[in-house]
Amino acid sequence: MMTMDKEKLPYATIEYIAKRFRKEFLFELKERKKEKGHWVYVVEVTQDDFVHTLHFDEKGVLLKEEADPAFPADAHDGPAPEVVPD
């Protein structure tokens, strides 16, 4: 599932997202900014409990990708499973 005003993104960006995240996902244009005289598009894609932040240039080329848990551990939840003492 895609949500987004597709008119605001370069076509190659939409193609990349559709191929990279083949199953159901949501995406949103978070920011469009000028860097060194060129447009950069920051897109958030949510899939499988992760939020992927993708940076594309004005031609739709991926410049940078980061992924973070959609639901990060909370200090009130106790220690993460990998740090539980024996």
Helices and strands as residue ranges (DSSP letters): G 6-8, H 11-20, E 26-35, E 38-47, E 50-57, E 62-69, G 75-77, G 81-83
